[in-house]
C-alpha cells in the first residue's frame, strides 16, 4: 500500500526466506526489518499517512492486547505538575500533543517546537529522558508496555538550536514552558552556570523575571542540550565511560579513561558523515535491551567509526537528525536571502552550490548493511537437491 501511494520513496521490503530459517538467518531477517522500518520512518510524508498510522495503530494494540476505549492520560510539565487528558487508547502522540496544546491555550502554529517524551524522574534526583515519542506512536499503549521502567509522559521543547527560544517568547504559555524546563535543567545539573551566573539566575527567578532568566541562561554552557545517562564508548580506547550532552551542533563527551583521567571531546555535527543504531540483544540478566549508536567521524582528516553503547541510542539518533534538519533549513534560508541580493549572473552558480550541500546532508542518515556469515549450525541445505526445490 505504501509503494502504491509513494512509489520509489518507499524502500524495498526485505525478501522472505521460504525455507526453515536457522538462527543466523532469523537474526539477518530481523536486522533487515529493523533497517527497513528505520528508513521508512525518516520520511514524515509516509509516517503521517493514514495507511502507515492505521497499520502501526493496529500493530501496537494487537501486540499489547489493548482495545480502543476511553481512558485518562497524564502529561507532565517540567515543574512536576500534570495535565490530565480524556483520550482514546488509540490516540496517536500527535493527537495527544494537539489536545495538550488546546488545554494549555497554545497556538497550533507552535506545535513544531514541542514534542512528547518518555522520561524517568528518579528518587536520586536524576532526570533521564528515555526517548522521544514518535508522532504515530500510541502513548497510552507504550506506557502500558513500559510499566516496569516507571516512565512518565512529558512535554518538552523539541529543537537543538537555543536561539530558537526567541520565536516563543511572545506567547505567555510557551514562555512558561521554556521557563519551567530551564529551571528543571539547572536543578538537575544539565546546565553548567558559573557561580556568578547562578546568583543572577536565582535573583531573576526570585523576581519571576522569566524573559530575562531565559535570555541569561542562553549564554550558559550546555543550555538547550539533551543530557544522556552515563554510557560506554570506544573512544579514544575501548571500555571508556562517558557523560554525553548533545545539542548546538555537537556531541559533547566527558570521557573517563581506564586510567581514571578525564578528557572532554566535542564531536562537531559538520564533521559527521553517517550513523546507525543497532540492537545488540538483551543483557545477560535479561533485564535490559542493549543498543549501540555508531557514527562515522572525520578526525584530523581520517574517517573513523566511534561507538556509543547506550539504551538512549534512538533518542541520540533523533537529536542528530534534528540538528541536521535545522542546519539545512538555516542554510536554505540564508541561500534564499543571498540569492535576492546577488546579481542575476551569479544566481545559478549559488543555487547549485546550495543543492550540492543539501545532497551531502541528505546522506547523513545511513543504515548498517548486516553481513551474516554461515557457520556449521547453518548447514541445513546439504541434503537438498535442486529437483527437491
N, C-alpha and C positions, 0 to 999 in steps of 0.2 A: 504493500500500500504506500509506503514512504517513497519507494522507487517510482511509483506511478505519479505521485504528487510532485516530487522534487528532482527526479531524473538522476543525472550523474553526481549531483551534490551529495547523494547518499552513498557511502562506501559499500563495496560488495559484501554480502553476508558470508561469513566463513563457511566453507564447504563442510558437508556432513561426512562422517565415516559410516559406511554401510555394513561393516563387519564388526564383530565384537571388539571393543576397544581395550587396549592394555592401559596400565596406569599412566604411562608417559603420554600415550595418545589422548587420554582423558584430560591430562594436565595441559596439553597443547590446545585441545579444543576449548577448555575453559579460558586459557590465556587469550586465544583469538576472539572469543566472545567479549571478554573484558576490553580488549583493544577496540573492537567494533563499537561497543557502547560508549566508550570514552570519545571516540572520533565522532560519532553521531551527535552526542550532546554538546559538541563545540559550536554547532550551528543553531542559533536561537530561533531561526525560522522553523526549523524542524521541531525543536523542543516545545515551541508554542503552538504547534499544530494540534488539531482535535484528535487526529489519528494517534499521534505519539502520546499525548496526555491520556487518552482513553485506554491505550494499551498498558501504560505504566500504572494507571489508577487500578485497573483490574488485577495486574500482576501483584501490586503491593497488598491489595485487600485479600486476594486469594492466598497469598503466601502466609499472611498472619491471621487469616480467617476472621476478618473484621468486616461486617456488613455495613452498608450505608445507613446511618441513623443519626439522630440528633445527639449532640454532645457538647460539653463545655471544655474550653481550652484556655489556659493561662499563657499570656505573652508577657514576659518580664522586661522591665526597663532597667537601665544601668544603675539606678538608685535602689534597686531591690523591690520596688513596687511592681504591681502587675495589673494587666487589663484582662478581665475575663470575657471571653467571646462565646456567643451561642452559635455553634457551627454544625456542619455535617461532617461526619468522619471521612467522607470522600473529598473534602475541600483541599485544593492544592495550596502550596505555600504562597503562590501569587495571590490567590483569593484571600487567604488569611491576612496577608500584608495589606491588601486593599481595605479589608474590614477594620484592621487595626488603625490605619490612617484615618478612616472615617470616624472612628471613635475618638481619636486624638485631635480631630479638626485640622489635619494636614492636607495640603493640596495634592491631588493625584500627580501633578507635574513634578513633585519631589520624590516620587516612588523610586526613581532610578538611583537615588543617592542612599537608599537604605535597603537592608535585606534582613532575613531571619537567620538565626544561627542557633545551633545546639551548643550549650555550654554547661560546664560543671563549676559550681560555686562551692569550693571545698571548705571544710572546717578550719584548715590551717591558713586560710586567707588567700589561697592561690586561686586565681581565675583562669580556667582552662577553656578556650574556645575549641570545641571538638570538630565542628565542621560547619560550613555554610550550607543552608538548606537549598537544594535545587528548586527552581520555580515549579517544576512538575511534580515534586515530591509531596506526599501527604503527611504533614507534620504530626497529625494525631496518630496515624498508624506507626510512623517512625518512632515516636516517643514510647509507644507500647512495646516496640521491639528492642528498645534501649533501656528498659526499666532497671536492669542490673547496673547500669552506668550512672544512674541518678541524674540524668540530664534534665535541663530546663530549656524552654524555647524563649529566645530573646530577640529583641530588635536592636540592631546596631547600624551605624553608618557603613556604607559599602563603597569606598573609594580609597585609593592609596596615596593620592596627592593631597597633602594637608591644605594647600592653598584653596582647594575647592570648598572649604568651610565657608568662604566669603559668600558663596551663592545661596547659603541657607540662613544667613544672619538676619534677613529682613522678616522672616516668619517666626513668630514667637514660639510656636510648637516645635519647629525644627531646631531653633536656638536652644530650647530647653533640653532636647535630646542630646545635642552636641555637648552641652554643659554637663549633663549628668554623666555621660560617657567619659569626658575629660577628667572629672573628679574621680571617677572609679579607677581610671588608669593611673592617676597619681597615687591613690591609696594602695593599689596593687603593685606598685613599682614597675609599671610598664614604661612610664616616662621618667627621665633622669634629670630633674632640675638641680641647679646648684643651690647652695644654702640660701644665697640672696634671692634667687628666683622663687624658692619655696616660700620665703617670707612674704614676697609680693603676692603670690597666689593666695596665701592664707588671708591676707588683707582684703584682696578683691572678693574672695569667697565670703568673708565675714560681712562685707558691704553689699553682697548679692549683685556685684557688677559683672554680669555674665559675659557681655560683649568684650570688655577689657580683659577678663580672665582668659577667654579663648584667643584673643589677639596676642596676649603674652605667651601662652603655652605653646603656640605655633613655633616659637623660637627655640623650644627646648628639644634636647636630644630624645629621639625615638617617639615624639608625638606623632600620632597618626599611623604608627606601625602596628602590626599584629605580632604579639609575642607568642611563640610556641613553647610547649613544655620542653624541658631538657631532653636531649636525644643523643644518639651516637652518630658519628660521621667518620669518614675515612681520610679526612684532610687535616693536617698535612701528612698524617700517617694513620693506619688503621687503629681502631679502638679508642679514638678521642671522644670525649663528651663535649656537647656544645649547647649554649644558650642562644636561641635564634630570634632575631627581630627582622621582620620583613615589611618593607614599605619605602616610599620615597625613592623608588628605582634602585633598590639594593636588597640583598640578603646579608644582614649583618650577623656575624657569628663570633661569640666569645668562646674560644675553644680551650679546653683544658687538656693539655698533653699528658701522656703517660708518666712524664717526669714531674707532674703536678705544676708545671709552669702554665701560664695562660697566654693566649695570643688572640688578638682581635683582628678579624679579617672581614673585609667588605667585598662581596661579590656584586659587581655592578650589572644591572639588567642589560645594558647595551653591549656587554661582552659575553652574554649567554646566548647560545645558539639553539638549543633544544633541551627538552626534559621529558621524563617519562615516570609514571607511577606504576609500581609492580607489587602485586600481592604475593607475599612470601609464604603464606600459610599461618597456622596457629602456632603460638609459643608452646614450649614443651609441656607446660602445665595446662594448656588448652584454654586458658582464660582470655587471652587477647590475640587478635589477629595482628600479624606483623606486616608492615608496609615499608617500602623504600621509595624515595624520590631521588633520582639521579639526574644531574644536569650537566650539559657539555659547556665548558667554560674556557675562554681564551686567557690563559695565564702566561704573561710575558711572551706572547706570540705563539704559544703552543696550546692546542686544544686538548683538554683532558676531561674525563668524567669524574664528577665528585658525587659521592653517595651520602644521603642522609637517611638514617633508619628512624622513622617517626610514624606514630599512629595518626598524625595530623598531615600526612602526605597530600591528601586531597585538598585540605584547606590551603596548604602551601601552594599547590598547583593552581588553585583558584586565584590566589593573590598574585602569582606570577602572570597569569593570563590577564588579570585586571590591570596590572601596571603596564603591560604592553599595549593593551587596548587604549589606555589613557594617553600613552606616548603617541600612538598612531593618530588619535583624534587631535591631539595638540599639534602634531606635525602637519596634519591636513589643514587645520585651521590657519596655522602660520603660512602654509603654502598658498592658501586662497588669498590671504591678506597681501602677501608679497606679489602675487600674480596681478592684483588690482593695481599695484604701484609700478609694476615693471613695464617697459616698452613692449609693444606688440611683437617685435622681432625676437625677444628672449623668452616669451611665454611658453612656447612649445618645448624648449630645452628644459625649462624649470619643471614643467608638468611631468615630463618623462623621468626626471630625477626623483620626484615625489613618488611616482608609480613604482620605480625600482625599489625605493626604500620600503614601501608597503609590501611589495612582494617578498623582500627579505624578512620582514617581520612576520608575515603570514606563515613562514616556515618554522617559526619558533616552536609551535606545538607539534612535536613529533612523537611517534609511538614506537615501542620496542618491537623488533622482529624476534619472535620467540623461536629458538632453534632447539629441536628435540633430537638427541642422538639415540639411536637404537641401542638397547642393551640385551642381555641374554633373556631377560624375562619377557621381552617384547617379540621374540621369535615365534610367532603363532602361525606364520604363513608357510612354514617349511613343507608341510604335507598337503598344501592346497595346490591342485593342478589348474592349469588355465581352463580346461573343459569344465571343472567344477564351478568356476565362476560364471 
